[in-house]
Amino acid sequence: MRRRTPPPPPPLPQRHGVDPVRVRLPAAGPWATVREHLVERLAVRTAVVDEMFDAGLFVGADGRAVASDAPYVPGMFVWFHRDLPEEVPVPFPLEVVHRDEHLVVVDKPHFLATTPRGGHVAETALARLRRELGVPTLTAAHRLDRLTAGLVLFTVRPEERGAYQTLFRDRRVRKEYEAVAPYDPALALPRTVRSRIVKERGVPAAREVEGEPNAVSRIELTEHRADGLGRYRLVPRTGQTHQLRVHMSALGVPILGDPLYPEVTGPVPAGDFRRPLQLLARSLEFTDPVTGEEHRFRSGRVLGAWASYDRWAAGEPSADGV
């Protein structure tokens, strides 16, 4: 099988910790010029594309501006910086748990996306870390939902990125989560939940369907209180989107603050930091594929609804946003 040639390095620097956009022209198409393809591909007004060409904002692999009448060349790379959206700053700290020449492990707050996507670009864990640590080569080895707090691992060296990403792909990282949810004395725990979960593009919530299980979670109750709340230890064996949230809801004990399960109440608006989802990526444990070292990292956060349910319910998050 023929290997695809890797793209050349970006000729533009990062901006606010965000990489430039890279476009590779398709191998075939009806376009006579680069401009014609970008007008169609970028799905913005033609005038906007023309303004960017006039300002020299589209550049080739050599760093030189691409002319608007440049002929279409299959496989050609073009870079540019997107206009960053207006973002509400997430006012909670991103705490570095571990840092060495290979890894950066952080304790991410609720409401902060891991990597740029959609309306969250500069106000993400990746972009913020690149700016704060001055390490432009940082890349996320995995992702954590924007609404979930806890541990996220980033790689420092591009040549080592694949080794760490493979750990997560091959499920060689032991992950434990913690959640606060209603306590049901009739629910027999611990138990292992197995189901088939599907997540359709454009649909906010995932759902369980009939078929071969692709999602496996270990659910344990660690303690409960007289006010009807329980604290749960969750160990995912697989990595389906929203897996733990779906499984907790299916058991009849949905995680507090969940806007999707059991019912979709709508996306959490940017700037609404009330009642954060009570789900925390508590620990990561793995053998370092580069150094051979045994790592075990643990979040120091305390979920707000467990620390003070009344404050959490009133929409008064603690200083670290949990």
ZALO-319719 format. One record per residue (C-alpha): x, y, z. Coordinates in nm, 4 decimals. Layout:
<<X, Y, Z>> ...
END
This chain:
<<0.0000, 0.0000, 0.0000>> <<0.1343, 0.3364, -0.1010>> <<0.1970, 0.5793, 0.1835>> <<0.0610, 0.9276, 0.1534>> <<0.3316, 1.1936, 0.1443>> <<0.3169, 1.4015, 0.4626>> <<0.2350, 1.7691, 0.4162>> <<0.5180, 2.0226, 0.4300>> <<0.5532, 2.2280, 0.7492>> <<0.3217, 2.5297, 0.7721>> <<0.4808, 2.8466, 0.6311>> <<0.2748, 3.0627, 0.8679>> <<0.3260, 3.0913, 1.2437>> <<0.0543, 3.0162, 1.4955>> <<-0.1736, 3.3009, 1.5946>> <<-0.3002, 3.3135, 1.9542>> <<-0.1870, 2.9527, 1.9899>> <<-0.3950, 2.8428, 1.6889>> <<-0.2457, 2.6744, 1.3818>> <<-0.3082, 2.8172, 1.0361>> <<-0.5679, 2.6381, 0.8266>> <<-0.4205, 2.3992, 0.5680>> <<-0.6048, 2.3177, 0.2466>> <<-0.4882, 2.0524, 0.0025>> <<-0.6296, 2.0819, -0.3462>> <<-0.8039, 1.7623, -0.4647>> <<-0.6444, 1.5383, -0.7260>> <<-0.9110, 1.6248, -0.9812>> <<-1.1850, 1.8785, -1.0276>> <<-1.3417, 2.1372, -1.2584>> <<-1.1492, 2.4370, -1.1227>> <<-0.9172, 2.6353, -1.3456>> <<-0.7645, 2.8447, -1.0657>> <<-0.6916, 2.8117, -0.6948>> <<-0.9364, 3.0945, -0.6349>> <<-1.2258, 2.9053, -0.7966>> <<-1.1692, 2.6080, -0.5698>> <<-1.1388, 2.8155, -0.2510>> <<-1.4554, 3.0109, -0.3298>> <<-1.6431, 2.6807, -0.3474>> <<-1.4661, 2.5052, -0.0638>> <<-1.4626, 2.7750, 0.2024>> <<-1.8342, 2.8448, 0.1696>> <<-1.7989, 3.2165, 0.2364>> <<-1.8897, 3.5150, 0.0215>> <<-1.6802, 3.5473, -0.2937>> <<-1.5921, 3.9021, -0.1911>> <<-1.4340, 3.7728, 0.1291>> <<-1.2111, 3.5300, -0.0627>> <<-1.1127, 3.8033, -0.3064>> <<-1.0251, 4.0386, -0.0206>> <<-0.8013, 3.7703, 0.1289>> <<-0.6254, 3.7176, -0.2047>> <<-0.5779, 4.0935, -0.2449>> <<-0.4250, 4.1103, 0.1045>> <<-0.1899, 3.8189, 0.0319>> <<-0.3415, 3.6040, 0.3085>> <<-0.3351, 3.2772, 0.1117>> <<0.0194, 3.1399, 0.0949>> <<0.1835, 2.8358, -0.0589>> <<0.4414, 2.5969, 0.0844>> <<0.7189, 2.8489, 0.0110>> <<0.5465, 3.1144, 0.2236>> <<0.4721, 3.3364, -0.0733>> <<0.1274, 3.4794, -0.1371>> <<-0.0801, 3.2859, -0.3889>> <<-0.2181, 3.5035, -0.6690>> <<-0.5910, 3.4971, -0.7347>> <<-0.5283, 3.3823, -1.0913>> <<-0.2798, 3.1094, -0.9939>> <<-0.3584, 2.7955, -1.1939>> <<-0.5111, 2.4998, -1.0159>> <<-0.2479, 2.2379, -0.9311>> <<-0.3739, 1.9019, -0.7959>> <<-0.2261, 1.8232, -0.4541>> <<-0.1094, 2.1788, -0.3928>> <<-0.1155, 2.3025, -0.0306>> <<-0.2514, 2.6437, 0.0651>> <<-0.2424, 2.7961, 0.4146>> <<-0.4258, 3.0888, 0.5723>> <<-0.5396, 3.2153, 0.9102>> <<-0.9099, 3.2101, 0.9800>> <<-1.0780, 3.5037, 1.1494>> <<-1.1134, 3.4004, 1.5112>> <<-1.4674, 3.4048, 1.6494>> <<-1.5634, 3.6255, 1.9409>> <<-1.5228, 3.4010, 2.2454>> <<-1.6210, 3.4414, 2.6078>> <<-1.3122, 3.3658, 2.8196>> <<-1.3490, 3.0649, 3.0480>> <<-1.2556, 3.2197, 3.3848>> <<-1.1194, 2.9046, 3.5488>> <<-0.7572, 2.7913, 3.5786>> <<-0.5966, 2.5274, 3.3626>> <<-0.3676, 2.3539, 3.6106>> <<-0.0485, 2.1795, 3.4987>> <<-0.0218, 1.8466, 3.6846>> <<0.2951, 1.7207, 3.5136>> <<0.5425, 1.8582, 3.2642>> <<0.8572, 1.7073, 3.1161>> <<1.0333, 1.7060, 2.7788>> <<0.7761, 1.4626, 2.6369>> <<0.4432, 1.5331, 2.8077>> <<0.2243, 1.7988, 2.9589>> <<-0.0676, 1.6734, 3.1691>> <<-0.3267, 1.9287, 3.2770>> <<-0.6331, 1.9356, 3.4985>> <<-0.8898, 2.0960, 3.2685>> <<-1.1827, 2.2951, 3.4093>> <<-1.5409, 2.2512, 3.2990>> <<-1.6545, 2.4595, 2.9976>> <<-1.3112, 2.4672, 2.8302>> <<-1.2873, 2.2719, 2.5036>> <<-0.9767, 2.0570, 2.4592>> <<-0.8932, 2.1537, 2.1001>> <<-1.0177, 2.4154, 1.8515>> <<-1.3528, 2.3264, 1.7024>> <<-1.6556, 2.5247, 1.5897>> <<-1.6963, 2.8409, 1.7956>> <<-1.4239, 2.7416, 2.0420>> <<-1.0836, 2.8185, 1.8942>> <<-0.8450, 3.0404, 2.0909>> <<-1.0363, 2.9732, 2.4127>> <<-0.9396, 2.6060, 2.4284>> <<-0.7005, 2.4070, 2.6449>> <<-0.4586, 2.3507, 2.3561>> <<-0.4385, 2.7131, 2.2418>> <<-0.4215, 2.8432, 2.5987>> <<-0.1385, 2.6045, 2.6891>> <<0.0611, 2.6933, 2.3795>> <<0.0367, 3.0591, 2.4769>> <<0.0970, 3.0171, 2.8501>> <<0.3819, 2.7645, 2.8268>> <<0.5372, 2.8973, 2.5076>> <<0.5383, 2.5511, 2.3479>> <<0.3903, 2.5821, 1.9962>> <<0.4420, 2.2105, 1.9207>> <<0.1930, 2.0937, 2.1847>> <<-0.0748, 1.8563, 2.0568>> <<-0.3563, 1.6782, 2.2395>> <<-0.3094, 1.3004, 2.2629>> <<-0.6843, 1.2576, 2.3267>> <<-0.9913, 1.4689, 2.3962>> <<-1.2194, 1.5443, 2.6852>> <<-1.5681, 1.6901, 2.6369>> <<-1.5931, 2.0651, 2.6880>> <<-1.8377, 2.0161, 2.9748>> <<-1.6258, 1.7511, 3.1496>> <<-1.3423, 1.8521, 3.3827>> <<-1.0265, 1.6588, 3.4566>> <<-0.7037, 1.5205, 3.3191>> <<-0.5893, 1.5675, 2.9591>> <<-0.2534, 1.4617, 2.8144>> <<-0.0638, 1.6706, 2.5575>> <<0.2515, 1.5740, 2.3703>> <<0.5493, 1.8079, 2.3294>> <<0.7438, 1.6595, 2.0371>> <<0.5727, 1.6054, 1.7014>> <<0.7791, 1.2925, 1.6318>> <<0.6477, 1.1302, 1.9538>> <<0.2829, 1.2288, 1.9088>> <<0.1811, 0.9047, 1.7389>> <<0.3198, 0.6851, 2.0168>> <<0.1054, 0.8550, 2.2811>> <<-0.2042, 0.8762, 2.0625>> <<-0.1712, 0.5033, 1.9965>> <<-0.1916, 0.4383, 2.3722>> <<-0.5428, 0.5824, 2.3759>> <<-0.6429, 0.4231, 2.0468>> <<-0.5373, 0.0789, 2.1672>> <<-0.6981, 0.1302, 2.5124>> <<-0.3705, 0.0956, 2.6975>> <<-0.4509, 0.3896, 2.9241>> <<-0.6498, 0.3152, 3.2370>> <<-0.8957, 0.6002, 3.2906>> <<-1.1165, 0.6556, 3.5915>> <<-1.3912, 0.9138, 3.6203>> <<-1.5952, 1.0446, 3.9093>> <<-1.9560, 1.1626, 3.8925>> <<-2.2247, 1.2989, 4.1211>> <<-2.5752, 1.1742, 4.0459>> <<-2.8934, 1.0743, 4.2304>> <<-2.8695, 0.7786, 4.4664>> <<-3.1096, 0.4923, 4.3986>> <<-3.1064, 0.2263, 4.6723>> <<-3.2801, -0.0157, 4.4354>> <<-2.9967, 0.0047, 4.1809>> <<-2.7606, -0.2881, 4.2270>> <<-2.4001, -0.1736, 4.2007>> <<-2.1250, -0.2308, 4.1095>> <<-2.2065, -0.3513, 3.7617>> <<-2.0653, -0.3509, 3.4108>> <<-2.2902, -0.1882, 3.1516>> <<-2.2662, -0.3005, 2.7893>> <<-2.4627, -0.1473, 2.5015>> <<-2.4359, -0.0206, 2.1468>> <<-2.4113, 0.3587, 2.1249>> <<-2.4378, 0.5633, 1.8067>> <<-2.3711, 0.9341, 1.7645>> <<-2.4926, 1.0982, 1.4446>> <<-2.3239, 1.4068, 1.3045>> <<-2.5275, 1.7181, 1.3790>> <<-2.7332, 1.5488, 1.6522>> <<-2.6305, 1.6660, 2.0024>> <<-2.7096, 1.3482, 2.1939>> <<-2.5869, 0.9942, 2.1377>> <<-2.8303, 0.7059, 2.1759>> <<-2.8378, 0.3379, 2.2517>> <<-2.9559, 0.1025, 1.9767>> <<-2.9941, -0.2701, 1.9280>> <<-2.6874, -0.4613, 1.8155>> <<-2.3434, -0.5785, 1.9172>> <<-2.2172, -0.3732, 2.2156>> <<-1.9490, -0.1189, 2.1354>> <<-1.9551, 0.0604, 2.4724>> <<-1.8573, -0.0973, 2.8052>> <<-1.8482, 0.0871, 3.1397>> <<-1.7869, -0.0249, 3.4964>> <<-2.0144, 0.1664, 3.7374>> <<-1.9509, 0.1704, 4.1128>> <<-2.1118, 0.3629, 4.3976>> <<-1.8388, 0.4895, 4.6300>> <<-2.0640, 0.6651, 4.8821>> <<-2.4068, 0.8221, 4.9236>> <<-2.5677, 1.0794, 5.1479>> <<-2.9001, 1.1431, 5.3179>> <<-2.9780, 1.4229, 5.0719>> <<-3.0250, 1.1642, 4.7960>> <<-2.6931, 1.2138, 4.6164>> <<-2.4387, 0.9498, 4.5308>> <<-2.0747, 0.9691, 4.4308>> <<-1.9798, 0.7234, 4.1591>> <<-1.6591, 0.5756, 4.0228>> <<-1.6796, 0.5187, 3.6478>> <<-1.4290, 0.3132, 3.4498>> <<-1.4820, 0.3136, 3.0727>> <<-1.3514, 0.0079, 2.8892>> <<-1.4247, 0.1678, 2.5507>> <<-1.4363, 0.5252, 2.4252>> <<-1.7677, 0.6018, 2.2581>> <<-1.8876, 0.9629, 2.2555>> <<-2.0742, 1.0512, 2.5787>> <<-2.0510, 0.6864, 2.6835>> <<-2.0500, 0.7410, 3.0597>> <<-2.3266, 0.9997, 3.0421>> <<-2.5441, 0.7678, 2.8325>> <<-2.4883, 0.4696, 3.0614>> <<-2.5587, 0.6623, 3.3814>> <<-2.8787, 0.7992, 3.2323>> <<-2.9836, 0.4524, 3.1152>> <<-2.9437, 0.3268, 3.4738>> <<-3.1846, 0.5951, 3.5917>> <<-2.9214, 0.8055, 3.7681>> <<-2.8250, 1.0783, 3.5160>> <<-2.5217, 1.2864, 3.6054>> <<-2.6112, 1.6200, 3.7637>> <<-2.5928, 1.9166, 3.5282>> <<-2.6198, 1.7095, 3.2091>> <<-2.7967, 1.9135, 2.9376>> <<-2.8404, 1.6127, 2.7060>> <<-2.9330, 1.3092, 2.9133>> <<-3.1965, 1.1932, 2.9769>> <<-3.3523, 1.4902, 2.7909>> <<-3.1957, 1.7453, 2.5595>> <<-3.2433, 2.0858, 2.7173>> <<-3.0259, 2.2613, 2.4611>> <<-2.6537, 2.3396, 2.4379>> <<-2.4933, 2.5238, 2.7273>> <<-2.4453, 2.8809, 2.5986>> <<-2.0980, 3.0296, 2.5980>> <<-2.0578, 3.2341, 2.9131>> <<-2.3078, 3.0298, 3.1151>> <<-2.0890, 2.8795, 3.3861>> <<-2.3702, 2.7805, 3.6221>> <<-2.4204, 2.4228, 3.7407>> <<-2.1283, 2.2520, 3.5638>> <<-2.1719, 1.8907, 3.4604>> <<-2.0714, 1.6803, 3.7592>> <<-1.8314, 1.4566, 3.5701>> <<-1.4574, 1.4540, 3.6310>> <<-1.1757, 1.2623, 3.4610>> <<-1.0157, 1.1682, 3.7914>> <<-0.7088, 0.9635, 3.6928>> <<-0.4868, 0.8462, 3.4056>> <<-0.2509, 0.5509, 3.4365>> <<-0.0214, 0.4106, 3.1666>> <<0.3273, 0.2959, 3.0738>> <<0.5111, 0.5706, 2.8892>> <<0.5779, 0.4428, 2.5333>> <<0.8887, 0.6613, 2.4999>> <<1.0585, 0.6387, 2.8401>> <<0.9066, 0.3172, 2.9783>> <<0.8124, 0.5017, 3.2974>> <<0.4953, 0.4059, 3.4839>> <<0.2694, 0.7110, 3.5130>> <<-0.0290, 0.7677, 3.7384>> <<-0.1839, 1.1126, 3.7431>> <<-0.4756, 1.2226, 3.9584>> <<-0.6987, 1.5304, 3.9488>> <<-0.7170, 1.7350, 4.2658>> <<-1.0601, 1.8812, 4.1926>> <<-1.3669, 1.8253, 4.4086>> <<-1.7005, 1.8186, 4.2269>> <<-1.9103, 2.1155, 4.3339>> <<-2.2396, 1.9363, 4.3939>> <<-2.0666, 1.6992, 4.6334>> <<-1.8809, 1.9763, 4.8172>> <<-2.1925, 2.1955, 4.8475>> <<-2.5051, 2.0934, 4.6613>> <<-2.6908, 2.4140, 4.7555>> <<-2.4188, 2.6342, 4.6073>> <<-2.3961, 2.4234, 4.2945>> <<-2.7765, 2.4234, 4.2489>> <<-2.7807, 2.8012, 4.2931>> <<-2.5312, 2.8350, 4.0090>> <<-2.2376, 2.9416, 4.2253>> <<-1.9351, 2.7434, 4.1018>> <<-1.6197, 2.7399, 4.3091>> <<-1.3083, 2.9293, 4.2081>> <<-1.1946, 2.6427, 3.9838>> <<-1.5345, 2.6067, 3.8194>> <<-1.6364, 2.2594, 3.9406>> 
END
